[in-house]
Amino acid sequence: MNQSKQRFFIAVVPPPDIEQQITEIQRYFAENYNSRGALNSPPHITLQPPFHSLAEDVPKLEESLNQFCANRLPIPVTLSGFAAFAPRVIYVDVVKSPELLEIHSYLMSYMEATLGIVERVSQSRPFVPHMTVAFRDLTKENFQTAWLEFSGRSLHFEFTASALTLLLHDGSRWNISNQFPLFA
């Protein structure tokens, strides 16, 4: 019996055209500021932070996510400008829409109630939806310079998230494992 634990998280992934443009910004940070961490996953908005699941429990996890998404509406998402978690992280700011705040809250409660998955740290912090472009591998010095460059930069995208995405860590990076359409 394979008892191996796998790491997952649940997120909203933008459509391919927006994903590509955000990836270009991440590459810019890798090339100009030596911050490559954000390239270890597709651009995304985390709804359920990383958690472990046994390989044998993945079908149950996926079935639960299907059920969760089956009676949820697609979510309007607006990306607007840049913001930061000083002194290390720079991200594309995501407008805190009621729909996004609600699905995050419901998903966290649902994961705890149906699967016993609890993320204590994020329960104690306010939800700040964001799309990371420069990660914890950004030095404090590079953060200062990059933030001067990006703090006033405009960026605006709107899309409708029509699915939640389950991402799986393969030991070196995060990959899309499955997507769960929002139907209601």
VOBA-1610 file (N, C-alpha, C; in pm, whole numbers, padded with zeros to 5 digits, always signed):
BEGIN
Met+00085-00119+00000Met+00000+00000+00000Met+00089+00125+00000Asn+00064+00214-00093Asn+00143+00336-00104Asn+00090+00441-00006Gln+00169+00469+00097Gln+00127+00566+00199Gln+00193+00703+00174Ser+00241+00727+00052Ser+00313+00851+00028Ser+00219+00972+00035Lys+00270+01075+00099Lys+00194+01199+00109Lys+00231+01289-00008Gln+00129+01351-00063Gln+00152+01447-00171Gln+00109+01584-00123Arg+00175+01688-00177Arg+00140+01825-00140Arg+00055+01887-00249Phe-00053+01952-00206Phe-00147+02016-00297Phe-00177+02157-00250Phe-00231+02240-00339Phe-00305+02358-00297Phe-00412+02386-00402Ile-00508+02469-00364Ile-00621+02498-00453Ile-00618+02646-00485Ala-00637+02677-00614Ala-00621+02815-00658Ala-00712+02847-00775Val-00716+02976-00806Val-00775+03024-00931Val-00657+03052-01023Val-00660+02992-01142Val-00556+03015-01243Val-00618+03098-01355Pro-00550+03205-01397Pro-00609+03292-01500Pro-00611+03223-01637Pro-00689+03277-01730Pro-00689+03222-01867Pro-00549+03231-01929Pro-00521+03147-02029Pro-00385+03138-02087Pro-00323+03272-02129Asp-00400+03363-02188Asp-00341+03489-02234Asp-00291+03573-02116Ile-00368+03578-02008Ile-00326+03653-01888Ile-00213+03578-01817Glu-00227+03447-01809Glu-00122+03364-01747Glu+00013+03391-01813Gln+00012+03398-01946Gln+00136+03421-02021Gln+00196+03558-01987Gln+00111+03660-01977Gln+00163+03794-01947Gln+00217+03802-01804Ile+00152+03736-01709Ile+00202+03736-01571Ile+00335+03658-01566Thr+00343+03547-01639Thr+00467+03468-01645Thr+00581+03553-01700Glu+00553+03638-01798Glu+00656+03729-01852Glu+00709+03822-01743Ile+00620+03872-01657Ile+00661+03960-01546Ile+00747+03879-01448Gln+00708+03755-01420Gln+00787+03668-01331Gln+00926+03645-01390Arg+00932+03622-01521Arg+01062+03603-01588Arg+01149+03727-01576Tyr+01086+03845-01589Tyr+01157+03971-01575Tyr+01222+03979-01437Phe+01148+03940-01332Phe+01203+03940-01196Phe+01318+03839-01185Ala+01303+03724-01250Ala+01410+03623-01246Ala+01537+03677-01311Glu+01520+03741-01426Glu+01636+03789-01502Glu+01699+03915-01443Asn+01615+04006-01393Asn+01666+04135-01348Asn+01689+04146-01198Tyr+01621+04063-01121Tyr+01630+04074-00976Tyr+01665+03941-00909Asn+01701+03842-00989Asn+01744+03712-00936Asn+01640+03648-00844Ser+01513+03668-00876Ser+01403+03609-00798Ser+01328+03512-00888Arg+01357+03383-00870Arg+01299+03282-00959Arg+01187+03201-00896Gly+01166+03215-00765Gly+01070+03132-00693Gly+00930+03133-00750Ala+00885+03249-00798Ala+00748+03260-00850Ala+00729+03176-00976Leu+00838+03140-01042Leu+00828+03059-01164Leu+00807+02910-01133Asn+00805+02874-01004Asn+00786+02734-00966Asn+00641+02689-00965Ser+00552+02777-01009Ser+00411+02739-01024Ser+00350+02830-01129Pro+00242+02785-01191Pro+00173+02876-01284Pro+00118+02996-01206Pro+00103+03113-01270Pro+00041+03226-01200Pro-00094+03183-01144His-00124+03226-01021His-00246+03179-00955His-00282+03269-00837Ile-00406+03254-00791Ile-00453+03315-00667Ile-00483+03199-00573Thr-00407+03187-00466Thr-00426+03075-00372Thr-00556+03094-00295Leu-00640+02990-00295Leu-00762+02991-00213Leu-00745+02900-00091Gln-00682+02785-00111Gln-00653+02691+00000Gln-00503+02669-00001Pro-00433+02716+00102Pro-00287+02702+00106Pro-00243+02556+00102Pro-00114+02532+00075Pro-00064+02394+00062Pro-00101+02304+00180Phe-00137+02181+00146Phe-00172+02080+00245Phe-00125+01945+00192His-00117+01847+00282His-00076+01712+00243His-00197+01621+00232Ser-00190+01529+00139Ser-00293+01427+00125Ser-00225+01297+00086Leu-00272+01187+00141Leu-00219+01057+00100Leu-00261+01031-00043Ala-00174+00967-00119Ala-00203+00936-00259Ala-00338+00864-00272Glu-00365+00774-00180Glu-00489+00695-00188Glu-00614+00780-00159Asp-00595+00898-00098Asp-00709+00984-00066Asp-00740+01087-00176Val-00657+01090-00280Val-00675+01190-00386Val-00812+01177-00456Pro-00859+01055-00489Pro-00992+01047-00551Pro-01102+01111-00464Lys-01094+01091-00332Lys-01191+01150-00240Lys-01178+01303-00242Leu-01055+01352-00242Leu-01029+01495-00250Leu-01091+01553-00377Glu-01067+01488-00490Glu-01119+01537-00618Glu-01271+01533-00623Glu-01329+01427-00569Glu-01475+01416-00565Glu-01534+01528-00478Ser-01469+01557-00366Ser-01515+01666-00278Ser-01509+01800-00350Leu-01403+01822-00426Leu-01390+01948-00499Leu-01495+01958-00610Asn-01522+01847-00677Asn-01629+01846-00777Asn-01762+01886-00714Gln-01792+01828-00599Gln-01918+01859-00530Gln-01921+02006-00487Phe-01808+02054-00436Phe-01802+02195-00392Phe-01829+02289-00509Cys-01768+02260-00624Cys-01777+02351-00739Cys-01909+02340-00814Ala-01977+02226-00799Ala-02098+02199-00878Ala-02207+02303-00859Asn-02217+02360-00738Asn-02322+02460-00719Asn-02264+02596-00685Arg-02154+02630-00748Arg-02092+02763-00733Arg-02087+02833-00868Leu-02111+02961-00866Leu-02103+03041-00987Leu-01958+03073-01023Pro-01928+03089-01153Pro-01797+03143-01190Pro-01774+03279-01120Ile-01647+03312-01098Ile-01612+03428-01017Ile-01548+03536-01104Pro-01601+03659-01098Pro-01532+03768-01167Pro-01404+03804-01091Val-01294+03819-01165Val-01166+03851-01103Val-01107+03974-01172Thr-01059+04068-01092Thr-00993+04187-01145Thr-00852+04196-01087Leu-00753+04202-01176Leu-00614+04223-01135Leu-00584+04370-01159Ser-00530+04437-01058Ser-00512+04582-01069Ser-00384+04628-01000Gly-00282+04658-01080Gly-00159+04713-01026Gly-00077+04612-00947Phe+00019+04665-00872Phe+00111+04583-00795Phe+00106+04622-00649Ala+00137+04527-00564Ala+00145+04553-00419Ala+00254+04463-00365Ala+00280+04472-00233Ala+00393+04397-00177Ala+00366+04352-00034Phe+00429+04240+00000Phe+00446+04200+00139Phe+00594+04227+00167Ala+00623+04348+00214Ala+00763+04385+00237Ala+00821+04292+00346Pro+00950+04261+00341Pro+01050+04311+00246Pro+01090+04208+00139Arg+01002+04115+00104Arg+01046+04008+00016Arg+00957+03979-00105Val+00826+04005-00095Val+00734+03957-00197Val+00667+04073-00270Ile+00665+04066-00402Ile+00592+04163-00485Ile+00488+04083-00563Tyr+00368+04138-00571Tyr+00261+04063-00637Tyr+00170+04154-00718Val+00098+04091-00811Val-00009+04158-00883Val-00127+04162-00786Asp-00180+04281-00765Asp-00289+04296-00669Asp-00420+04245-00730Val-00497+04177-00648Val-00626+04123-00690Val-00734+04196-00611Val-00831+04252-00681Val-00939+04324-00613Val-01017+04226-00525Lys-01038+04266-00400Lys-01110+04181-00304Lys-01260+04190-00331Ser-01306+04118-00431Ser-01449+04118-00463Ser-01523+04033-00361Pro-01652+04063-00337Pro-01731+03978-00246Pro-01729+03832-00290Glu-01735+03807-00421Glu-01737+03670-00473Glu-01609+03594-00438Leu-01495+03662-00451Leu-01366+03597-00422Leu-01353+03572-00272Leu-01390+03670-00191Leu-01382+03654-00046Leu-01475+03541-00001Glu-01592+03533-00063Glu-01689+03432-00024Glu-01640+03292-00061Ile-01591+03273-00183Ile-01550+03137-00222Ile-01430+03092-00139His-01341+03185-00105His-01227+03151-00019His-01276+03103+00117Ser-01365+03179+00176Ser-01418+03145+00308Ser-01492+03011+00305Tyr-01580+02994+00207Tyr-01656+02870+00195Tyr-01565+02751+00169Leu-01465+02769+00084Leu-01375+02658+00051Leu-01297+02613+00174Met-01243+02709+00250Met-01167+02675+00370Met-01255+02598+00468Ser-01378+02644+00489Ser-01471+02576+00581Ser-01506+02438+00529Tyr-01530+02429+00398Tyr-01568+02302+00336Tyr-01455+02199+00347Met-01332+02243+00321Met-01217+02152+00328Met-01200+02099+00470Glu-01223+02186+00569Glu-01212+02143+00708Glu-01325+02046+00743Ala-01448+02079+00702Ala-01564+01997+00739Ala-01564+01860+00669Thr-01529+01858+00539Thr-01541+01732+00464Thr-01414+01648+00466Leu-01297+01713+00473Leu-01171+01639+00461Leu-01078+01656+00581Gly-01118+01741+00676Gly-01033+01764+00792Gly-00906+01841+00760Ile-00907+01914+00648Ile-00789+01992+00609Ile-00804+02132+00668Val-00711+02166+00758Val-00717+02293+00828Val-00585+02366+00811Glu-00592+02492+00776Glu-00472+02574+00763Glu-00480+02683+00870Arg-00420+02654+00987Arg-00432+02744+01103Arg-00376+02883+01075Val-00263+02889+01005Val-00198+03019+00982Val-00290+03112+00904Ser-00349+03061+00794Ser-00434+03148+00714Ser-00568+03177+00783Gln-00607+03092+00878Gln-00730+03122+00952Gln-00709+03242+01044Ser-00584+03265+01083Ser-00556+03373+01177Ser-00518+03503+01106Arg-00509+03500+00973Arg-00471+03619+00896Arg-00583+03656+00801Pro-00597+03784+00770Pro-00697+03820+00670Pro-00655+03767+00532Phe-00752+03733+00451Phe-00727+03683+00315Phe-00688+03800+00226Val-00570+03792+00167Val-00523+03894+00074Val-00501+03825-00061Pro-00604+03828-00148Pro-00586+03761-00278Pro-00475+03831-00357His-00385+03752-00414His-00272+03810-00487His-00214+03706-00584Met-00135+03757-00679Met-00066+03673-00775Met+00083+03708-00768Thr+00161+03622-00705Thr+00301+03652-00677Thr+00383+03661-00806Val+00465+03767-00817Val+00558+03779-00930Val+00704+03777-00883Ala+00729+03813-00758Ala+00864+03801-00700Ala+00847+03746-00559Phe+00929+03644-00528Phe+00902+03561-00412Phe+01003+03584-00301Arg+00999+03496-00201Arg+01086+03509-00084Arg+01235+03504-00119Asp+01268+03461-00242Asp+01410+03459-00281Asp+01457+03596-00330Leu+01370+03696-00324Leu+01408+03833-00358Leu+01483+03892-00238Thr+01606+03939-00261Thr+01681+03997-00149Thr+01618+04130-00107Lys+01646+04174+00015Lys+01589+04300+00061Lys+01635+04416-00027Glu+01761+04411-00071Glu+01814+04518-00157Glu+01740+04518-00291Asn+01725+04399-00350Asn+01655+04390-00478Asn+01507+04426-00464Phe+01450+04393-00348Phe+01311+04431-00323Phe+01296+04583-00333Gln+01387+04656-00266Gln+01379+04803-00265Gln+01382+04857-00408Thr+01476+04808-00486Thr+01491+04856-00624Thr+01371+04817-00709Ala+01330+04691-00697Ala+01217+04642-00777Ala+01088+04713-00739Trp+01070+04740-00610Trp+00947+04805-00565Trp+00941+04947-00618Leu+01058+05015-00625Leu+01061+05149-00686Leu+01015+05140-00832Glu+01056+05034-00899Glu+01021+05018-01041Glu+00873+04982-01059Phe+00819+04896-00971Phe+00685+04840-00994Phe+00572+04905-00915Ser+00604+04977-00806Ser+00497+05027-00719Ser+00400+05119-00793Gly+00450+05196-00888Gly+00362+05288-00961Gly+00318+05236-01096Arg+00359+05115-01130Arg+00329+05060-01262Arg+00183+05016-01270Ser+00120+05051-01380Ser-00020+05011-01392Ser-00031+04875-01460Leu-00135+04804-01423Leu-00165+04674-01482Leu-00313+04652-01455His-00386+04607-01555His-00529+04583-01534His-00576+04469-01624Phe-00627+04365-01560Phe-00687+04254-01632Phe-00818+04217-01563Glu-00915+04177-01642Glu-01038+04123-01586Glu-01065+03990-01653Phe-01108+03892-01574Phe-01148+03764-01631Phe-01250+03699-01539Thr-01315+03597-01591Thr-01409+03522-01510Thr-01348+03385-01485Ala-01328+03354-01357Ala-01273+03223-01320Ala-01387+03122-01330Ser-01374+03028-01422Ser-01482+02931-01444Ser-01447+02794-01384Ala-01335+02788-01311Ala-01296+02662-01247Ala-01203+02692-01130Leu-01199+02597-01035Leu-01095+02598-00933Leu-00991+02496-00978Thr-00865+02521-00946Thr-00756+02436-00992Thr-00685+02373-00873Leu-00664+02242-00883Leu-00588+02168-00784Leu-00446+02154-00838Leu-00348+02204-00761Leu-00208+02195-00802Leu-00136+02095-00713Leu-00045+02020-00774Leu+00030+01914-00707Leu+00179+01945-00716His+00250+01929-00605His+00395+01953-00604His+00467+01824-00644Asp+00558+01835-00740Asp+00627+01714-00790Asp+00765+01696-00728Gly+00795+01776-00625Gly+00926+01769-00561Gly+01011+01889-00595Ser+00983+01953-00710Ser+01058+02072-00745Ser+00968+02189-00784Arg+00851+02159-00840Arg+00762+02270-00877Arg+00616+02226-00866Trp+00526+02325-00875Trp+00382+02300-00869Trp+00328+02286-01010Asn+00245+02182-01031Asn+00183+02160-01162Asn+00033+02143-01145Ile-00040+02177-01250Ile-00185+02160-01245Ile-00216+02011-01245Ser-00289+01968-01144Ser-00327+01828-01130Ser-00465+01806-01191Asn-00557+01900-01163Asn-00693+01884-01212Asn-00765+02018-01201Gln-00870+02034-01282Gln-00952+02155-01273Gln-01097+02115-01249Phe-01168+02197-01171Phe-01304+02166-01131Phe-01395+02282-01172Pro-01477+02260-01275Pro-01561+02369-01327Pro-01661+02421-01224Leu-01681+02554-01228Leu-01783+02619-01148Leu-01908+02627-01236Phe-02019+02573-01189Phe-02135+02551-01275Phe-02258+02636-01250Ala-02291+02658-01124Ala-02427+02695-01082Ala-02508+02773-01184
//
